[in-house]
Amino acid sequence: METTAAFAGLVCTDCGQDFDAGTTTHGCPDCGGILNPTYDLAALDLTRADLESRPFDGMWRYEELLPFPRDAAVTMDEGTTPLVECPELADELGVGRVVVKDEGRNPTGSFKDRGHALAVSAAVQHGASDVALASAGNAGQSAAAYAARAGLDSHVFVPSRASFVNKAMINVHGGDMNVVEGRFTDAAAACADAMEGEDWYSTSSFSTPYRHEGKKTMLYEIVEQLGWEVPDRVVYPTGGGVGLVGMHKGAKEFRDLGLIDGLPAMYAAQSSGCAPVVEAWERGSDRHDEWEVPDTICGGIEIPDPGASPLILDALRESDGGAVATPDDEILDSAITVAQHTGLEMGATCAAAASGAWELAEEGVFDDDDTVVLMNTATGNKEDDILRSHLMGKGL
């Protein structure tokens, strides 16, 4: 494998065993746990000045802290998305500053591109001919696009409720799309069945070690865009929690390198109709219980059984953050409020971050001088039909 100098390999988050990334691809061979890329940070001499001297031209500007160098990457210049000031929202939340990290500006319109740039790069390095995954929608579109970029075949399993845009673009990118009746868990089961006997390289969340690794770069960028100020709070719309786990990992790496002094408080925002992380957080558990009857319009975060919940809950505790759930009506109202007050387009799923932030403000969690980051994880026009229907239901 062609790797960066500081990349040390993979470590199991459960049993702590180390593995060679050249021979180990998916899950801990000893216990089946989630694998995490690790680095010899002591060998790195990376300063703020080094980063400031580079073009703000995509996530590979942080290649020392990624497993693969830019010249070995499958990339479409993903990353370095805008951080948009929203003074109107700051006034409404009663905080010093609100900024929205607008991940809808990525190549396929979502933050999934950061993860798939790395995951598909790894697939190529391991000699794969096909990639496969189950997805609520956005990750499937991203996988099909990056597989096409790399000259690989892609096999995507999505629930029937996935958005038309995602389904259409999986087809447009040449992906083998399999629409499964039911919800995400049904698509995941169908994907697992189909992969038996096939030599397909999985890019499903936390199956590959590299999806969350790509998403940690969101935190790197936010800190730089804030002039090296660590935000007080980051509110993240949470399903599988890949980005939240990745961002917390990125914050710890920047801290350990001496680039920042502390960690931002991470908040998981979910729908009240499917909130296994929030329920586990509120009862003080280290792991979720499966949400028996998921019922939310926010398909991207309708993950009733998030396998990485221990990592999510650890991130919330270590960062002194928390978890919050709000009803779908409030989430959709928040998406419309953000659009009408700021011009920014948040999809139904992403707006759980905005709705969660309003709830946290009402609970008195925020201080009046806080800098709050809302993660807009995908472009709003992927779920425009949901938002328009909500408006029409209000007679607007």
C-alpha positions as CSV (number, residue, x, y, z in Angstrom):
1,M,0.0,0.0,0.0
2,E,1.1,3.6,-0.6
3,T,0.5,5.3,2.7
4,T,1.6,8.5,4.4
5,A,4.7,8.5,6.6
6,A,2.9,8.9,10.0
7,F,0.1,6.3,9.3
8,A,0.8,3.5,11.7
9,G,-2.0,1.1,10.9
10,L,-5.3,0.1,12.4
11,V,-6.3,-0.5,16.0
12,C,-9.4,-2.3,17.2
13,T,-11.7,0.0,19.3
14,D,-12.9,-3.0,21.3
15,C,-9.9,-5.2,22.1
16,G,-7.1,-2.7,21.4
17,Q,-5.1,-5.0,19.1
18,D,-3.0,-3.4,16.3
19,F,-3.2,-4.6,12.7
20,D,-1.4,-4.0,9.4
21,A,-3.6,-1.9,7.1
22,G,-2.1,-3.7,4.1
23,T,-3.5,-7.0,5.1
24,T,-6.5,-6.1,7.3
25,T,-9.4,-4.5,5.6
26,H,-12.7,-4.8,7.5
27,G,-13.3,-5.3,11.2
28,C,-11.0,-6.7,13.8
29,P,-9.9,-10.3,12.9
30,D,-9.8,-11.2,16.6
31,C,-13.1,-9.9,18.0
32,G,-15.0,-8.3,15.1
33,G,-14.7,-4.8,16.6
34,I,-14.5,-1.5,14.7
35,L,-11.0,-0.6,13.4
36,N,-9.6,2.9,13.7
37,P,-6.6,4.3,11.7
38,T,-3.8,5.5,13.9
39,Y,-0.8,7.7,13.4
40,D,2.6,8.3,14.9
41,L,1.8,11.9,15.9
42,A,5.2,12.3,17.7
43,A,6.9,12.0,14.3
44,L,4.9,14.8,12.8
45,D,6.0,18.4,12.8
46,L,2.9,20.1,11.6
47,T,2.2,23.7,12.6
48,R,-0.5,26.2,12.1
49,A,1.8,28.1,9.8
50,D,2.3,25.0,7.7
51,L,-1.4,24.7,7.1
52,E,-2.0,28.4,6.6
53,S,0.5,28.4,3.8
54,R,-1.4,25.8,1.8
55,P,-4.2,26.4,-0.6
56,F,-7.6,25.8,0.9
57,D,-8.3,23.2,-1.8
58,G,-9.9,20.1,-0.4
59,M,-9.4,17.7,2.5
60,W,-6.1,16.3,1.1
61,R,-4.4,19.4,2.4
62,Y,-4.3,17.4,5.6
63,E,-2.7,14.4,4.0
64,E,-0.1,13.9,6.9
65,L,-3.1,13.0,9.0
66,L,-4.8,10.8,6.4
67,P,-3.8,7.2,5.6
68,F,-3.0,7.8,1.9
69,P,-1.2,10.7,0.1
70,R,-3.0,13.0,-2.3
71,D,-1.3,11.5,-5.3
72,A,-2.7,8.0,-4.5
73,A,-6.2,9.3,-3.7
74,V,-9.5,8.8,-5.6
75,T,-10.6,12.4,-5.3
76,M,-12.9,15.0,-6.8
77,D,-11.6,17.9,-4.6
78,E,-14.1,17.1,-1.8
79,G,-13.9,19.1,1.4
80,T,-13.0,22.7,2.3
81,T,-16.7,23.5,2.3
82,P,-17.9,27.0,3.5
83,L,-18.5,27.9,7.1
84,V,-21.4,30.4,6.8
85,E,-22.1,33.1,9.4
86,C,-25.7,33.2,10.6
87,P,-26.1,36.2,12.9
88,E,-29.9,35.9,12.7
89,L,-29.8,32.4,14.2
90,A,-27.3,33.5,16.8
91,D,-29.9,36.2,18.0
92,E,-32.7,33.6,18.0
93,L,-30.6,31.1,20.0
94,G,-29.2,33.7,22.3
95,V,-25.6,32.9,21.7
96,G,-22.6,34.9,20.5
97,R,-22.2,33.2,17.2
98,V,-23.8,30.6,15.0
99,V,-22.1,29.2,11.9
100,V,-23.3,26.5,9.6
101,K,-20.7,24.0,8.1
102,D,-22.4,23.6,4.7
103,E,-21.4,20.1,3.5
104,G,-23.9,20.3,0.6
105,R,-21.1,21.9,-1.4
106,N,-19.3,18.6,-1.8
107,P,-19.2,16.9,-5.3
108,T,-22.3,14.7,-4.8
109,G,-24.0,17.2,-2.4
110,S,-23.1,15.6,1.0
111,F,-20.4,15.0,3.5
112,K,-20.4,11.3,2.5
113,D,-17.9,12.3,-0.2
114,R,-15.2,12.8,2.4
115,G,-15.6,9.2,3.6
116,H,-15.9,7.7,0.2
117,A,-12.8,9.4,-1.1
118,L,-10.8,7.5,1.5
119,A,-12.8,4.3,1.4
120,V,-12.7,3.9,-2.4
121,S,-9.0,4.9,-2.3
122,A,-8.5,2.0,0.2
123,A,-10.5,-0.3,-2.1
124,V,-8.2,0.5,-5.0
125,Q,-5.1,0.0,-2.9
126,H,-6.4,-3.5,-1.9
127,G,-7.0,-4.4,-5.6
128,A,-10.8,-4.4,-5.4
129,S,-12.9,-4.5,-8.5
130,D,-16.3,-3.9,-6.9
131,V,-17.5,-1.9,-3.9
132,A,-20.8,-2.5,-2.1
133,L,-22.8,-0.9,0.7
134,A,-26.2,-0.4,2.3
135,S,-27.2,3.3,2.4
136,A,-30.2,5.5,3.3
137,G,-29.4,7.4,0.1
138,N,-26.6,9.9,0.2
139,A,-23.8,7.4,0.9
140,G,-25.0,5.3,-2.0
141,Q,-24.9,8.2,-4.4
142,S,-21.4,9.0,-3.2
143,A,-20.1,5.5,-3.5
144,A,-21.4,5.1,-7.0
145,A,-19.7,8.4,-8.0
146,Y,-16.3,7.6,-6.4
147,A,-16.4,4.0,-7.8
148,A,-17.0,5.5,-11.2
149,R,-14.1,7.8,-10.7
150,A,-11.9,4.9,-9.8
151,G,-13.1,2.6,-12.6
152,L,-14.7,0.2,-10.1
153,D,-18.2,-1.4,-10.2
154,S,-20.6,-0.4,-7.3
155,H,-23.5,-2.3,-5.7
156,V,-25.8,-0.1,-3.7
157,F,-28.7,-1.3,-1.5
158,V,-31.2,1.4,-0.6
159,P,-34.6,1.3,1.1
160,S,-37.5,2.1,-1.1
161,R,-38.0,5.4,0.8
162,A,-34.6,6.8,-0.3
163,S,-35.0,10.0,-2.2
164,F,-35.5,10.1,-5.9
165,V,-32.4,12.2,-6.3
166,N,-30.2,9.6,-4.7
167,K,-31.7,6.8,-6.6
168,A,-31.4,8.6,-9.9
169,M,-27.8,9.6,-9.4
170,I,-26.8,6.0,-8.4
171,N,-28.1,5.0,-11.8
172,V,-26.5,7.9,-13.6
173,H,-23.1,7.0,-12.1
174,G,-23.5,3.4,-13.4
175,G,-24.1,1.8,-10.0
176,D,-25.9,-1.5,-9.6
177,M,-28.9,-0.2,-7.5
178,N,-31.0,-2.6,-5.5
179,V,-34.1,-1.0,-4.0
180,V,-35.3,-2.9,-1.0
181,E,-38.8,-2.7,0.4
182,G,-38.8,-1.4,3.9
183,R,-36.3,0.7,5.8
184,F,-32.5,1.0,6.2
185,T,-32.2,-2.2,8.3
186,D,-33.9,-4.2,5.5
187,A,-31.4,-2.7,2.9
188,A,-28.5,-3.6,5.2
189,A,-29.7,-7.2,5.6
190,A,-30.1,-7.5,1.8
191,C,-26.6,-6.2,1.2
192,A,-25.2,-8.6,3.7
193,D,-27.0,-11.5,2.0
194,A,-25.8,-10.4,-1.5
195,M,-22.2,-10.1,-0.4
196,E,-22.0,-13.8,0.7
197,G,-19.9,-15.5,-1.9
198,E,-19.0,-12.2,-3.7
199,D,-15.6,-10.6,-3.6
200,W,-17.0,-7.1,-3.1
201,Y,-15.2,-4.5,-1.0
202,S,-17.6,-3.1,1.6
203,T,-17.7,0.7,2.1
204,S,-20.6,0.5,4.6
205,S,-20.2,2.7,7.7
206,F,-17.7,1.4,10.3
207,S,-17.3,-1.8,8.2
208,T,-14.5,0.0,6.5
209,P,-12.1,1.9,8.8
210,Y,-12.0,4.8,6.4
211,R,-15.4,6.4,6.3
212,H,-15.2,8.2,9.6
213,E,-11.5,8.9,9.0
214,G,-12.4,11.1,6.0
215,K,-15.1,12.9,7.9
216,K,-12.7,14.0,10.7
217,T,-11.5,16.6,8.2
218,M,-14.7,18.6,8.8
219,L,-13.4,19.4,12.3
220,Y,-9.9,20.4,11.0
221,E,-11.5,22.9,8.6
222,I,-13.9,24.4,11.1
223,V,-11.1,25.2,13.5
224,E,-9.0,26.8,10.7
225,Q,-12.0,28.7,9.4
226,L,-12.6,30.1,12.9
227,G,-9.1,31.4,13.1
228,W,-7.9,28.5,15.3
229,E,-10.8,29.1,17.7
230,V,-12.3,25.9,19.0
231,P,-16.1,26.2,18.8
232,D,-17.9,25.8,22.1
233,R,-20.6,23.5,20.7
234,V,-21.1,21.4,17.5
235,V,-24.6,20.0,16.9
236,Y,-24.6,17.0,14.5
237,P,-27.6,15.2,13.0
238,T,-27.0,11.7,14.1
239,G,-27.9,8.3,12.6
240,G,-25.0,6.0,12.5
241,G,-22.8,8.8,13.9
242,V,-19.9,8.4,11.5
243,G,-19.2,12.1,11.2
244,L,-19.6,12.8,14.9
245,V,-17.1,10.0,15.8
246,G,-14.7,11.2,13.1
247,M,-14.9,14.9,14.1
248,H,-14.2,14.0,17.8
249,K,-11.2,11.9,16.7
250,G,-9.9,14.8,14.6
251,A,-10.3,17.2,17.5
252,K,-8.2,15.0,19.7
253,E,-5.5,14.7,17.0
254,F,-5.3,18.5,16.6
255,R,-5.1,18.8,20.4
256,D,-2.4,16.2,20.7
257,L,-0.4,18.0,18.0
258,G,-0.7,21.2,20.0
259,L,-2.7,22.9,17.3
260,I,-5.6,23.6,19.6
261,D,-6.0,23.6,23.4
262,G,-9.3,21.9,23.9
263,L,-12.2,19.9,22.4
264,P,-15.5,21.2,21.2
265,A,-18.6,19.8,23.0
266,M,-20.3,17.4,20.6
267,Y,-24.1,17.1,20.6
268,A,-26.0,14.3,18.8
269,A,-29.3,15.5,17.4
270,Q,-31.9,12.9,16.5
271,S,-35.6,12.7,15.7
272,S,-37.9,11.7,18.5
273,G,-39.2,9.0,16.2
274,C,-35.8,7.2,16.2
275,A,-33.5,8.3,19.0
276,P,-31.5,5.3,20.3
277,V,-28.5,7.4,21.0
278,V,-30.4,10.0,23.0
279,E,-32.2,7.3,24.9
280,A,-28.9,5.6,25.9
281,W,-27.4,9.0,26.8
282,E,-30.3,9.9,29.1
283,R,-30.1,6.7,31.0
284,G,-26.3,6.9,31.3
285,S,-25.7,3.7,29.3
286,D,-22.5,2.8,27.4
287,R,-24.5,1.3,24.6
288,H,-27.9,1.8,22.9
289,D,-30.9,-0.5,22.8
290,E,-32.3,-1.1,19.4
291,W,-35.2,1.3,18.7
292,E,-38.1,-1.1,18.1
293,V,-40.4,1.0,15.9
294,P,-38.6,3.7,14.0
295,D,-41.0,6.4,12.7
296,T,-39.4,9.6,11.3
297,I,-39.5,11.4,7.9
298,C,-35.8,12.0,8.4
299,G,-34.6,8.9,6.5
300,G,-31.0,9.8,6.7
301,I,-30.9,9.5,10.5
302,E,-33.4,6.7,10.8
303,I,-30.9,4.2,12.1
304,P,-32.5,2.1,14.8
305,D,-29.5,0.0,15.7
306,P,-26.3,2.1,15.3
307,G,-23.5,-0.4,15.8
308,A,-21.0,2.3,16.8
309,S,-23.1,3.8,19.6
310,P,-20.3,3.1,22.2
311,L,-18.0,5.3,20.1
312,I,-20.7,8.0,19.8
313,L,-21.5,8.0,23.5
314,D,-17.8,8.0,24.4
315,A,-17.4,11.1,22.1
316,L,-20.3,12.9,23.9
317,R,-18.8,12.1,27.3
318,E,-15.2,12.9,26.5
319,S,-16.2,16.3,24.9
320,D,-18.6,17.2,27.7
321,G,-21.4,17.3,25.1
322,G,-24.8,15.7,25.1
323,A,-27.7,14.4,23.0
324,V,-31.1,15.8,22.1
325,A,-34.2,14.6,20.2
326,T,-37.0,16.7,18.7
327,P,-40.2,15.8,16.8
328,D,-40.3,15.7,13.1
329,D,-42.6,18.7,12.8
330,E,-40.1,20.8,14.7
331,I,-37.2,19.5,12.5
332,L,-39.1,20.5,9.3
333,D,-40.0,23.9,10.8
334,S,-36.4,24.5,11.6
335,A,-35.3,23.7,8.0
336,I,-37.8,26.2,6.7
337,T,-36.8,28.8,9.3
338,V,-33.1,28.4,8.3
339,A,-34.0,28.8,4.6
340,Q,-36.2,31.8,5.1
341,H,-33.9,33.6,7.6
342,T,-30.5,32.8,6.2
343,G,-31.0,31.5,2.6
344,L,-29.2,28.3,3.4
345,E,-30.8,25.1,2.3
346,M,-31.0,22.4,4.9
347,G,-32.6,19.1,4.1
348,A,-35.2,17.4,6.4
349,T,-32.5,15.1,7.9
350,C,-29.9,17.8,8.4
351,A,-32.3,20.2,10.1
352,A,-32.3,17.9,13.1
353,A,-29.1,19.8,14.0
354,A,-31.0,23.2,13.9
355,S,-34.0,21.8,15.7
356,G,-31.8,20.2,18.3
357,A,-29.9,23.5,18.8
358,W,-33.2,25.4,19.5
359,E,-34.1,22.7,22.0
360,L,-30.7,22.9,23.7
361,A,-31.0,26.7,23.8
362,E,-34.4,26.4,25.5
363,E,-33.0,24.0,28.0
364,G,-30.3,26.6,28.9
365,V,-27.4,24.5,27.7
366,F,-25.8,27.3,25.7
367,D,-24.0,30.4,27.2
368,D,-24.6,33.8,25.7
369,D,-21.1,34.1,24.3
370,D,-20.9,30.6,22.8
371,T,-19.8,29.8,19.2
372,V,-22.2,27.1,18.0
373,V,-21.6,25.1,14.8
374,L,-24.6,23.5,13.1
375,M,-23.6,20.7,10.7
376,N,-25.6,20.8,7.4
377,T,-24.5,17.4,6.2
378,A,-26.2,17.5,2.7
379,T,-27.7,19.9,0.3
380,G,-31.4,20.7,1.0
381,N,-32.6,20.0,-2.5
382,K,-32.2,16.3,-2.0
383,E,-35.3,16.4,0.2
384,D,-37.1,19.3,-1.3
385,D,-40.3,17.3,-1.7
386,I,-40.5,16.7,2.0
387,L,-40.0,20.3,2.9
388,R,-42.5,21.5,0.2
389,S,-45.1,19.0,1.4
390,H,-44.6,20.3,5.0
391,L,-45.2,23.8,3.8
392,M,-48.3,22.8,1.8
393,G,-49.6,21.0,4.9
394,K,-49.5,24.4,6.7
395,G,-51.4,26.0,3.8
396,L,-48.4,27.9,2.6
